């Protein structure tokens, strides 16, 4: 298995994805071929540009919500394809 496809066909749910630590984790996973569901209260499409996602084998799925709200988390999880 190629190193850049190590997590191909896997989906990771990252909370706090708009923060520095969340971006670093998502960046690493995307570079390894993972699909990343990036969940945050403030994430938007500009985050996709900051992460240079076109150069990654994985897909970024931006999701907006509050991790303390069960219904928002459930809704976000149900929106992951």
Residue, then its C-alpha position, 0 to 999 in steps of 0.5 A: x500500500x502506498x504511504x499517500x493512500x494509507x487511509x484510503x476509503x476511511x472516514x475520520x470525523x474531526x471536531x474543532x476542525x477550524x482550529x489549528x490542531x484540527x487543521x493539522x490533524x485533517x491535513x495529515x489525514x487528507x494527505x494519507x488518502x482519508x476522507x475527513x469530515x471536518x466538524x466545527x462551529x465556524x468552518x466554511x468553504x474558505x477552509x478548503x482553500x487554506x488546506x489546498x485540498x486539490x493536492x490531496x488524495x482524500x476528500x474534505x467534507x466541511x460540516x457546521x455544528x456545535x459538538x455539545x448539541x446532540x442533534x447537530x452532531x447526529x445531523x452532521x454524521x448523517x450528512x457524511x456520504 
